[in-house]
Amino acid sequence: MALAGEGCFTTVKFTNHLRTNIEVIQQFLKVKVRVENPESDALVLSIQMTEAV
């Protein structure tokens, strides 16, 4: 999804593994990951390109 440049998905838990993956993806790709409702049981992650490739 990050390589495609955009998308979103729902997951049930914000883990340290997820946090690390978000940080690594943002270091290597020109994308921004937004987390909605990080404290809930149904959080949504959205990925968007930050600049044109």
PDB file of N, CA, C and O in Angstrom, chain B, residues numbered from 101:
ATOM      1  N   MET B 101       0.827  -1.175   0.000  1.00  0.00           N
ATOM      2  CA  MET B 101       0.000   0.000   0.000  1.00  0.00           C
ATOM      3  C   MET B 101       0.878   1.248   0.000  1.00  0.00           C
ATOM      4  O   MET B 101       0.598   2.196  -0.733  1.00  0.00           O
ATOM      5  N   ALA B 102       1.923   1.261   0.801  1.00  0.00           N
ATOM      6  CA  ALA B 102       2.805   2.427   0.847  1.00  0.00           C
ATOM      7  C   ALA B 102       3.497   2.629  -0.493  1.00  0.00           C
ATOM      8  O   ALA B 102       3.690   3.766  -0.922  1.00  0.00           O
ATOM      9  N   LEU B 103       3.873   1.547  -1.155  1.00  0.00           N
ATOM     10  CA  LEU B 103       4.522   1.661  -2.461  1.00  0.00           C
ATOM     11  C   LEU B 103       3.560   2.193  -3.513  1.00  0.00           C
ATOM     12  O   LEU B 103       3.981   2.862  -4.456  1.00  0.00           O
ATOM     13  N   ALA B 104       2.278   1.903  -3.361  1.00  0.00           N
ATOM     14  CA  ALA B 104       1.277   2.425  -4.293  1.00  0.00           C
ATOM     15  C   ALA B 104       1.036   3.915  -4.068  1.00  0.00           C
ATOM     16  O   ALA B 104       0.547   4.609  -4.959  1.00  0.00           O
ATOM     17  N   GLY B 105       1.379   4.405  -2.878  1.00  0.00           N
ATOM     18  CA  GLY B 105       1.264   5.829  -2.600  1.00  0.00           C
ATOM     19  C   GLY B 105       0.069   6.242  -1.778  1.00  0.00           C
ATOM     20  O   GLY B 105       0.046   7.349  -1.239  1.00  0.00           O
ATOM     21  N   GLU B 106      -0.923   5.380  -1.666  1.00  0.00           N
ATOM     22  CA  GLU B 106      -2.070   5.733  -0.834  1.00  0.00           C
ATOM     23  C   GLU B 106      -2.934   4.524  -0.558  1.00  0.00           C
ATOM     24  O   GLU B 106      -2.856   3.505  -1.245  1.00  0.00           O
ATOM     25  N   GLY B 107      -3.764   4.660   0.469  1.00  0.00           N
ATOM     26  CA  GLY B 107      -4.687   3.607   0.849  1.00  0.00           C
ATOM     27  C   GLY B 107      -5.003   3.712   2.320  1.00  0.00           C
ATOM     28  O   GLY B 107      -4.463   4.568   3.021  1.00  0.00           O
ATOM     29  N   CYS B 108      -5.879   2.842   2.793  1.00  0.00           N
ATOM     30  CA  CYS B 108      -6.192   2.829   4.215  1.00  0.00           C
ATOM     31  C   CYS B 108      -6.633   1.429   4.616  1.00  0.00           C
ATOM     32  O   CYS B 108      -7.068   0.628   3.788  1.00  0.00           O
ATOM     33  N   PHE B 109      -6.510   1.161   5.897  1.00  0.00           N
ATOM     34  CA  PHE B 109      -6.983  -0.106   6.430  1.00  0.00           C
ATOM     35  C   PHE B 109      -7.334   0.078   7.899  1.00  0.00           C
ATOM     36  O   PHE B 109      -6.935   1.056   8.533  1.00  0.00           O
ATOM     37  N   THR B 110      -8.085  -0.875   8.425  1.00  0.00           N
ATOM     38  CA  THR B 110      -8.509  -0.858   9.819  1.00  0.00           C
ATOM     39  C   THR B 110      -7.814  -1.995  10.554  1.00  0.00           C
ATOM     40  O   THR B 110      -7.666  -3.095  10.020  1.00  0.00           O
ATOM     41  N   THR B 111      -7.396  -1.723  11.767  1.00  0.00           N
ATOM     42  CA  THR B 111      -6.804  -2.752  12.611  1.00  0.00           C
ATOM     43  C   THR B 111      -7.343  -2.597  14.029  1.00  0.00           C
ATOM     44  O   THR B 111      -7.966  -1.586  14.353  1.00  0.00           O
ATOM     45  N   VAL B 112      -7.106  -3.586  14.863  1.00  0.00           N
ATOM     46  CA  VAL B 112      -7.727  -3.583  16.184  1.00  0.00           C
ATOM     47  C   VAL B 112      -6.823  -3.101  17.299  1.00  0.00           C
ATOM     48  O   VAL B 112      -7.306  -2.831  18.399  1.00  0.00           O
ATOM     49  N   LYS B 113      -5.516  -2.984  17.052  1.00  0.00           N
ATOM     50  CA  LYS B 113      -4.626  -2.639  18.147  1.00  0.00           C
ATOM     51  C   LYS B 113      -3.424  -1.852  17.631  1.00  0.00           C
ATOM     52  O   LYS B 113      -2.846  -2.196  16.600  1.00  0.00           O
ATOM     53  N   PHE B 114      -3.054  -0.801  18.349  1.00  0.00           N
ATOM     54  CA  PHE B 114      -1.865  -0.022  18.022  1.00  0.00           C
ATOM     55  C   PHE B 114      -0.710  -0.573  18.852  1.00  0.00           C
ATOM     56  O   PHE B 114      -0.600  -0.298  20.047  1.00  0.00           O
ATOM     57  N   THR B 115       0.144  -1.353  18.202  1.00  0.00           N
ATOM     58  CA  THR B 115       1.242  -2.028  18.899  1.00  0.00           C
ATOM     59  C   THR B 115       2.570  -1.322  18.638  1.00  0.00           C
ATOM     60  O   THR B 115       2.666  -0.462  17.763  1.00  0.00           O
ATOM     61  N   ASN B 116       3.579  -1.692  19.397  1.00  0.00           N
ATOM     62  CA  ASN B 116       4.922  -1.172  19.149  1.00  0.00           C
ATOM     63  C   ASN B 116       5.431  -1.611  17.783  1.00  0.00           C
ATOM     64  O   ASN B 116       6.157  -0.867  17.124  1.00  0.00           O
ATOM     65  N   HIS B 117       5.063  -2.801  17.358  1.00  0.00           N
ATOM     66  CA  HIS B 117       5.447  -3.297  16.031  1.00  0.00           C
ATOM     67  C   HIS B 117       4.863  -2.398  14.941  1.00  0.00           C
ATOM     68  O   HIS B 117       5.560  -2.040  13.992  1.00  0.00           O
ATOM     69  N   LEU B 118       3.608  -2.041  15.074  1.00  0.00           N
ATOM     70  CA  LEU B 118       2.965  -1.145  14.117  1.00  0.00           C
ATOM     71  C   LEU B 118       3.636   0.219  14.128  1.00  0.00           C
ATOM     72  O   LEU B 118       3.885   0.791  13.066  1.00  0.00           O
ATOM     73  N   ARG B 119       3.927   0.741  15.285  1.00  0.00           N
ATOM     74  CA  ARG B 119       4.589   2.041  15.412  1.00  0.00           C
ATOM     75  C   ARG B 119       5.951   2.020  14.705  1.00  0.00           C
ATOM     76  O   ARG B 119       6.288   2.955  13.979  1.00  0.00           O
ATOM     77  N   THR B 120       6.723   0.963  14.916  1.00  0.00           N
ATOM     78  CA  THR B 120       8.034   0.837  14.272  1.00  0.00           C
ATOM     79  C   THR B 120       7.897   0.757  12.762  1.00  0.00           C
ATOM     80  O   THR B 120       8.662   1.395  12.038  1.00  0.00           O
ATOM     81  N   ASN B 121       6.937  -0.013  12.278  1.00  0.00           N
ATOM     82  CA  ASN B 121       6.728  -0.123  10.830  1.00  0.00           C
ATOM     83  C   ASN B 121       6.364   1.222  10.210  1.00  0.00           C
ATOM     84  O   ASN B 121       6.853   1.559   9.132  1.00  0.00           O
ATOM     85  N   ILE B 122       5.518   1.984  10.877  1.00  0.00           N
ATOM     86  CA  ILE B 122       5.147   3.310  10.379  1.00  0.00           C
ATOM     87  C   ILE B 122       6.387   4.189  10.275  1.00  0.00           C
ATOM     88  O   ILE B 122       6.587   4.863   9.265  1.00  0.00           O
ATOM     89  N   GLU B 123       7.218   4.187  11.309  1.00  0.00           N
ATOM     90  CA  GLU B 123       8.424   5.017  11.304  1.00  0.00           C
ATOM     91  C   GLU B 123       9.386   4.613  10.188  1.00  0.00           C
ATOM     92  O   GLU B 123       9.958   5.475   9.520  1.00  0.00           O
ATOM     93  N   VAL B 124       9.568   3.314   9.982  1.00  0.00           N
ATOM     94  CA  VAL B 124      10.475   2.832   8.926  1.00  0.00           C
ATOM     95  C   VAL B 124       9.937   3.193   7.549  1.00  0.00           C
ATOM     96  O   VAL B 124      10.690   3.671   6.700  1.00  0.00           O
ATOM     97  N   ILE B 125       8.655   2.973   7.316  1.00  0.00           N
ATOM     98  CA  ILE B 125       8.043   3.297   6.015  1.00  0.00           C
ATOM     99  C   ILE B 125       8.223   4.784   5.707  1.00  0.00           C
ATOM    100  O   ILE B 125       8.578   5.145   4.586  1.00  0.00           O
ATOM    101  N   GLN B 126       7.983   5.636   6.685  1.00  0.00           N
ATOM    102  CA  GLN B 126       8.094   7.081   6.464  1.00  0.00           C
ATOM    103  C   GLN B 126       9.541   7.515   6.248  1.00  0.00           C
ATOM    104  O   GLN B 126       9.774   8.548   5.621  1.00  0.00           O
ATOM    105  N   GLN B 127      10.515   6.762   6.744  1.00  0.00           N
ATOM    106  CA  GLN B 127      11.920   7.085   6.518  1.00  0.00           C
ATOM    107  C   GLN B 127      12.343   6.776   5.077  1.00  0.00           C
ATOM    108  O   GLN B 127      13.162   7.493   4.503  1.00  0.00           O
ATOM    109  N   PHE B 128      11.789   5.716   4.498  1.00  0.00           N
ATOM    110  CA  PHE B 128      12.225   5.269   3.183  1.00  0.00           C
ATOM    111  C   PHE B 128      11.361   5.755   2.031  1.00  0.00           C
ATOM    112  O   PHE B 128      11.840   5.855   0.901  1.00  0.00           O
ATOM    113  N   LEU B 129      10.103   6.059   2.297  1.00  0.00           N
ATOM    114  CA  LEU B 129       9.178   6.448   1.232  1.00  0.00           C
ATOM    115  C   LEU B 129       8.630   7.841   1.493  1.00  0.00           C
ATOM    116  O   LEU B 129       8.593   8.293   2.637  1.00  0.00           O
ATOM    117  N   LYS B 130       8.211   8.509   0.457  1.00  0.00           N
ATOM    118  CA  LYS B 130       7.643   9.856   0.559  1.00  0.00           C
ATOM    119  C   LYS B 130       6.148   9.746   0.856  1.00  0.00           C
ATOM    120  O   LYS B 130       5.310  10.147   0.047  1.00  0.00           O
ATOM    121  N   VAL B 131       5.829   9.198   2.025  1.00  0.00           N
ATOM    122  CA  VAL B 131       4.435   9.032   2.430  1.00  0.00           C
ATOM    123  C   VAL B 131       4.260   9.515   3.859  1.00  0.00           C
ATOM    124  O   VAL B 131       5.215   9.609   4.629  1.00  0.00           O
ATOM    125  N   LYS B 132       3.029   9.813   4.184  1.00  0.00           N
ATOM    126  CA  LYS B 132       2.633  10.187   5.540  1.00  0.00           C
ATOM    127  C   LYS B 132       1.583   9.182   5.992  1.00  0.00           C
ATOM    128  O   LYS B 132       0.609   8.930   5.284  1.00  0.00           O
ATOM    129  N   VAL B 133       1.787   8.612   7.174  1.00  0.00           N
ATOM    130  CA  VAL B 133       0.822   7.670   7.737  1.00  0.00           C
ATOM    131  C   VAL B 133       0.061   8.389   8.844  1.00  0.00           C
ATOM    132  O   VAL B 133       0.655   8.930   9.776  1.00  0.00           O
ATOM    133  N   ARG B 134      -1.246   8.384   8.726  1.00  0.00           N
ATOM    134  CA  ARG B 134      -2.106   9.016   9.733  1.00  0.00           C
ATOM    135  C   ARG B 134      -2.901   7.930  10.455  1.00  0.00           C
ATOM    136  O   ARG B 134      -3.472   7.039   9.826  1.00  0.00           O
ATOM    137  N   VAL B 135      -2.928   8.018  11.777  1.00  0.00           N
ATOM    138  CA  VAL B 135      -3.662   7.051  12.595  1.00  0.00           C
ATOM    139  C   VAL B 135      -4.855   7.756  13.209  1.00  0.00           C
ATOM    140  O   VAL B 135      -4.703   8.761  13.904  1.00  0.00           O
ATOM    141  N   GLU B 136      -6.042   7.229  12.952  1.00  0.00           N
ATOM    142  CA  GLU B 136      -7.269   7.781  13.532  1.00  0.00           C
ATOM    143  C   GLU B 136      -7.722   6.879  14.674  1.00  0.00           C
ATOM    144  O   GLU B 136      -7.726   5.655  14.539  1.00  0.00           O
ATOM    145  N   ASN B 137      -8.098   7.474  15.780  1.00  0.00           N
ATOM    146  CA  ASN B 137      -8.593   6.756  16.961  1.00  0.00           C
ATOM    147  C   ASN B 137      -7.579   5.749  17.505  1.00  0.00           C
ATOM    148  O   ASN B 137      -7.912   4.572  17.650  1.00  0.00           O
ATOM    149  N   PRO B 138      -6.343   6.182  17.811  1.00  0.00           N
ATOM    150  CA  PRO B 138      -5.314   5.232  18.246  1.00  0.00           C
ATOM    151  C   PRO B 138      -5.621   4.505  19.545  1.00  0.00           C
ATOM    152  O   PRO B 138      -5.018   3.467  19.821  1.00  0.00           O
ATOM    153  N   GLU B 139      -6.538   5.020  20.346  1.00  0.00           N
ATOM    154  CA  GLU B 139      -6.870   4.373  21.621  1.00  0.00           C
ATOM    155  C   GLU B 139      -8.075   3.443  21.521  1.00  0.00           C
ATOM    156  O   GLU B 139      -8.425   2.785  22.501  1.00  0.00           O
ATOM    157  N   SER B 140      -8.713   3.378  20.356  1.00  0.00           N
ATOM    158  CA  SER B 140      -9.934   2.567  20.231  1.00  0.00           C
ATOM    159  C   SER B 140      -9.606   1.146  19.775  1.00  0.00           C
ATOM    160  O   SER B 140      -8.451   0.813  19.511  1.00  0.00           O
ATOM    161  N   ASP B 141     -10.646   0.318  19.687  1.00  0.00           N
ATOM    162  CA  ASP B 141     -10.489  -1.060  19.214  1.00  0.00           C
ATOM    163  C   ASP B 141     -10.666  -1.184  17.707  1.00  0.00           C
ATOM    164  O   ASP B 141     -10.601  -2.291  17.172  1.00  0.00           O
ATOM    165  N   ALA B 142     -10.886  -0.080  17.017  1.00  0.00           N
ATOM    166  CA  ALA B 142     -11.017  -0.094  15.560  1.00  0.00           C
ATOM    167  C   ALA B 142     -10.350   1.156  15.006  1.00  0.00           C
ATOM    168  O   ALA B 142     -11.020   2.116  14.624  1.00  0.00           O
ATOM    169  N   LEU B 143      -9.021   1.129  14.967  1.00  0.00           N
ATOM    170  CA  LEU B 143      -8.330   2.308  14.463  1.00  0.00           C
ATOM    171  C   LEU B 143      -8.096   2.196  12.963  1.00  0.00           C
ATOM    172  O   LEU B 143      -7.951   1.099  12.423  1.00  0.00           O
ATOM    173  N   VAL B 144      -8.062   3.336  12.307  1.00  0.00           N
ATOM    174  CA  VAL B 144      -7.903   3.402  10.863  1.00  0.00           C
ATOM    175  C   VAL B 144      -6.550   4.030  10.547  1.00  0.00           C
ATOM    176  O   VAL B 144      -6.223   5.093  11.075  1.00  0.00           O
ATOM    177  N   LEU B 145      -5.768   3.389   9.698  1.00  0.00           N
ATOM    178  CA  LEU B 145      -4.499   3.927   9.230  1.00  0.00           C
ATOM    179  C   LEU B 145      -4.663   4.347   7.786  1.00  0.00           C
ATOM    180  O   LEU B 145      -5.134   3.568   6.957  1.00  0.00           O
ATOM    181  N   SER B 146      -4.276   5.579   7.482  1.00  0.00           N
ATOM    182  CA  SER B 146      -4.343   6.116   6.127  1.00  0.00           C
ATOM    183  C   SER B 146      -2.932   6.451   5.683  1.00  0.00           C
ATOM    184  O   SER B 146      -2.144   7.011   6.445  1.00  0.00           O
ATOM    185  N   ILE B 147      -2.619   6.103   4.434  1.00  0.00           N
ATOM    186  CA  ILE B 147      -1.301   6.377   3.873  1.00  0.00           C
ATOM    187  C   ILE B 147      -1.491   7.261   2.662  1.00  0.00           C
ATOM    188  O   ILE B 147      -2.302   6.959   1.787  1.00  0.00           O
ATOM    189  N   GLN B 148      -0.734   8.374   2.607  1.00  0.00           N
ATOM    190  CA  GLN B 148      -0.805   9.293   1.472  1.00  0.00           C
ATOM    191  C   GLN B 148       0.588   9.739   1.089  1.00  0.00           C
ATOM    192  O   GLN B 148       1.460   9.909   1.941  1.00  0.00           O
ATOM    193  N   MET B 149       0.786   9.928  -0.209  1.00  0.00           N
ATOM    194  CA  MET B 149       2.058  10.461  -0.692  1.00  0.00           C
ATOM    195  C   MET B 149       2.219  11.887  -0.215  1.00  0.00           C
ATOM    196  O   MET B 149       1.242  12.633  -0.155  1.00  0.00           O
ATOM    197  N   THR B 150       3.451  12.285   0.130  1.00  0.00           N
ATOM    198  CA  THR B 150       3.694  13.647   0.584  1.00  0.00           C
ATOM    199  C   THR B 150       4.199  14.537  -0.542  1.00  0.00           C
ATOM    200  O   THR B 150       4.075  15.759  -0.465  1.00  0.00           O
ATOM    201  N   GLU B 151       4.769  13.939  -1.589  1.00  0.00           N
ATOM    202  CA  GLU B 151       5.206  14.711  -2.758  1.00  0.00           C
ATOM    203  C   GLU B 151       5.229  13.792  -3.962  1.00  0.00           C
ATOM    204  O   GLU B 151       5.312  12.572  -3.817  1.00  0.00           O
ATOM    205  N   ALA B 152       5.156  14.369  -5.142  1.00  0.00           N
ATOM    206  CA  ALA B 152       5.136  13.586  -6.373  1.00  0.00           C
ATOM    207  C   ALA B 152       6.476  12.887  -6.583  1.00  0.00           C
ATOM    208  O   ALA B 152       7.536  13.430  -6.269  1.00  0.00           O
ATOM    209  N   VAL B 153       6.404  11.690  -7.113  1.00  0.00           N
ATOM    210  CA  VAL B 153       7.613  10.912  -7.392  1.00  0.00           C
ATOM    211  C   VAL B 153       7.983  11.082  -8.843  1.00  0.00           C
ATOM    212  O   VAL B 153       8.974  10.511  -9.298  1.00  0.00           O
TER     213      VAL B 153
END
